[in-house]
Amino acid sequence: MNISIIGSGYVGLVTGVCLAELGNKVICADSDAKKIKGLKKNIVPIYEPGLEELIASNVKNKRLKFTSSIKEAVLKSEVIFIAVGTPSLENGEADLTGIENVAQNIAKYMDGYRLIVEKSTVPVETCFWIKKTIAANLKNKYKFDVVSNPEFLKEGSAINDFNYPDRIIVGLESIKAREMITSIYKPLNKPILITNIKSAELIKHASNAFLATKISFINAVSQLCDKVGADVTEVARGMGLDNRIGKYFLHAGLGYGGSCFPKDLDAFINIADKLGVDFKLLKAVRQTNIQQLEFFLKKVKNSLWMVKSKTIGVLGLSFKPNTDDLRNAPAIYLIRALEKEGAKIKAYDPKAMAKAKPLLKNVVFCKDAYSACRGVDCLIIATEWNEFKELDFVKVKKLLRRPLIIDGRNIYDPAALQALGFTYLGVGKNG
Ligand SMILES: NC(=O)c1ccc[n+]([C@@H]2O[C@H](COP(=O)([O-])OP(=O)(O)OC[C@H]3O[C@@H](n4cnc5c(N)ncnc54)[C@H](O)[C@@H]3O)[C@@H](O)[C@H]2O)c1
């Protein structure tokens, strides 16, 4: 099929290149001309494992191209995926101006039937408004369908998630749309759940809100573990072995960050409020997430006594491993808070330092994890990159000014580090 993706960020690029890999002819479009110019020269604006290679091979095979002309994208495709950003407004509401703009452009340029696939994360009833906007702006009364097809990929494993999804959700209301969208996803051979459009829209927000709830739940439990000296990883394991609970998303740490959970939770709470439903549970989830970082910060402060003039090493900046995404990254919050108290920060991240430099002007960025350990009063683990799990701790101990490790991701065995003479503090797990 001829497919266009409007919005070539994390979701748009991954979706576009994976659809090209399945044999479709794909155009990835974006209003950011600089981004498109770079992509045309094979400069991929984000780090996502395997993405650069997959883009290069699909461009070479002429299945994938890039354009900053939305007109070209609309004219040359029968299926248009919308994957533009839907950031938060100050009141938490989703900013849907990008979505409206795309809907207007589709109406302006379409010259026959189009299937519009809404993939960005949006509040319930957005597809209704997309339909209304297109219908109101169409000059000729061409037919079109709008389907809701929320995305569940995870940064860091996005290509794998596209190819092996647990399920594909599609909300639709016409037979033609059903045939087209199922034929696009058929090669993946994965369950496709067809629902009505509003249910599909709600599935995405409800899923992310539920996952955030699991994270906040175990983080609140971790605070209790800290108070009484229990081990939250043991508690989580014991809970997760119950099939009704499941082991995933029960890792205590610095709380959720990234471009999705905080924004989607805000948007879900906001739309619920607008619809007259006071979703108190989710408000508490959000509050717990904020508290978790404050709790961790207090732990750092308590163990250093005075933060002022101390040098702190921070390993990991991205909001999670295998990505360079810094949006709502706990590390950024922590570093800013510690700098405010007068600390000097040395940091290292395998992939996110280029993006972090403009945000953290006073941080000393190091060439590797060991350089970030040299001469620091305390080492904080803020992102659980695999390479931090394999450090040589005899070497680390020699480099640190004081053998204090505060592990915001619980990646180390407290007993092993204590045996080497470290003071180890985890999250709900202090050995
Ligand atoms: N990143 C994730 O892990 C993830 C996962 C699932 C769903 N989502 C959702 O997918 C959507 C996109 O997220 P992302 O992380 O890819 O965002 P992103 O910021 O990386 O990319 C969005 C792109 O859309 C472009 N854009 C914005 N307005 C445009 C317009 N009017 N016309 C053309 N291009 C436009 C921007 O220039 C940008 O390149 C969001 O709604 C997000 O919540 C993201």
The ligand as an SDF file (V2000), in Angstrom:
LIG
                    3D

 44 48  0  0  0  0  0  0  0  0999 V2000
    7.3020    8.0930   22.2740 N   0  0  0  0  0  0  0  0  0  0  0  0
    6.6240    7.0350   22.6780 C   0  0  0  0  0  0  0  0  0  0  0  0
    7.1710    6.1440   23.3040 O   0  0  0  0  0  0  0  0  0  0  0  0
    5.1600    6.9060   22.3510 C   0  0  0  0  0  0  0  0  0  0  0  0
    4.5420    5.6590   22.4970 C   0  0  0  0  0  0  0  0  0  0  0  0
    3.1910    5.5450   22.1990 C   0  0  0  0  0  0  0  0  0  0  0  0
    2.4790    6.6530   21.7860 C   0  0  0  0  0  0  0  0  0  0  0  0
    3.1060    7.8590   21.6750 N   0  0  0  0  0  0  0  0  0  0  0  0
    2.3200    9.0120   21.2110 C   0  0  0  0  0  0  0  0  0  0  0  0
    2.6130    9.2300   19.8280 O   0  0  0  0  0  0  0  0  0  0  0  0
    2.5800   10.6310   19.5290 C   0  0  0  0  0  0  0  0  0  0  0  0
    3.9040   11.0680   18.9700 C   0  0  0  0  0  0  0  0  0  0  0  0
    4.8890   10.8740   19.9550 O   0  0  0  0  0  0  0  0  0  0  0  0
    6.4500   10.9550   19.6370 P   0  0  0  0  0  0  0  0  0  0  0  0
    7.1530   10.5200   20.8600 O   0  0  0  0  0  0  0  0  0  0  0  0
    6.7180   10.2920   18.3380 O   0  0  0  0  0  0  0  0  0  0  0  0
    6.6030   12.5490   19.4800 O   0  0  0  0  0  0  0  0  0  0  0  0
    7.7970   13.3510   18.8230 P   0  0  0  0  0  0  0  0  0  0  0  0
    7.7800   14.6750   19.4540 O   0  0  0  0  0  0  0  0  0  0  0  0
    9.0440   12.5370   18.8470 O   0  0  0  0  0  0  0  0  0  0  0  0
    7.3640   13.4810   17.2890 O   0  0  0  0  0  0  0  0  0  0  0  0
    6.2690   14.2240   16.8560 C   0  0  0  0  0  0  0  0  0  0  0  0
    6.6090   14.8050   15.4850 C   0  0  0  0  0  0  0  0  0  0  0  0
    5.4420   15.4280   14.9670 O   0  0  0  0  0  0  0  0  0  0  0  0
    5.8660   16.5760   14.2390 C   0  0  0  0  0  0  0  0  0  0  0  0
    4.7170   17.4710   14.0840 N   0  0  0  0  0  0  0  0  0  0  0  0
    4.0760   18.1760   15.0570 C   0  0  0  0  0  0  0  0  0  0  0  0
    3.0430   18.8550   14.5290 N   0  0  0  0  0  0  0  0  0  0  0  0
    3.0170   18.5630   13.2080 C   0  0  0  0  0  0  0  0  0  0  0  0
    2.1720   18.9310   12.1400 C   0  0  0  0  0  0  0  0  0  0  0  0
    1.1370   19.7460   12.3560 N   0  0  0  0  0  0  0  0  0  0  0  0
    2.4310   18.4470   10.9030 N   0  0  0  0  0  0  0  0  0  0  0  0
    3.4690   17.6230   10.6970 C   0  0  0  0  0  0  0  0  0  0  0  0
    4.3080   17.2220   11.6620 N   0  0  0  0  0  0  0  0  0  0  0  0
    4.0820   17.6790   12.9160 C   0  0  0  0  0  0  0  0  0  0  0  0
    6.9910   17.1580   15.0710 C   0  0  0  0  0  0  0  0  0  0  0  0
    7.8280   18.0090   14.3090 O   0  0  0  0  0  0  0  0  0  0  0  0
    7.7120   15.8690   15.5250 C   0  0  0  0  0  0  0  0  0  0  0  0
    8.7430   15.5040   14.6370 O   0  0  0  0  0  0  0  0  0  0  0  0
    2.2100   11.3180   20.8520 C   0  0  0  0  0  0  0  0  0  0  0  0
    0.8230   11.4980   20.9030 O   0  0  0  0  0  0  0  0  0  0  0  0
    2.6530   10.3070   21.8890 C   0  0  0  0  0  0  0  0  0  0  0  0
    1.9280   10.4210   23.0910 O   0  0  0  0  0  0  0  0  0  0  0  0
    4.4300    8.0140   21.9370 C   0  0  0  0  0  0  0  0  0  0  0  0
  1  2  1  0
  2  3  2  0
  2  4  1  0
  4  5  1  0
  4 44  2  0
  5  6  2  0
  6  7  1  0
  7  8  2  0
  8  9  1  0
  8 44  1  0
  9 10  1  0
  9 42  1  0
 10 11  1  0
 11 12  1  0
 11 40  1  0
 12 13  1  0
 13 14  1  0
 14 15  2  0
 14 16  1  0
 14 17  1  0
 17 18  1  0
 18 19  2  0
 18 20  1  0
 18 21  1  0
 21 22  1  0
 22 23  1  0
 23 24  1  0
 23 38  1  0
 24 25  1  0
 25 26  1  0
 25 36  1  0
 26 27  1  0
 26 35  1  0
 27 28  2  0
 28 29  1  0
 29 30  1  0
 29 35  2  0
 30 31  1  0
 30 32  2  0
 32 33  1  0
 33 34  2  0
 34 35  1  0
 36 37  1  0
 36 38  1  0
 38 39  1  0
 40 41  1  0
 40 42  1  0
 42 43  1  0
M  CHG  2   8   1  16  -1
M  END
$$$$
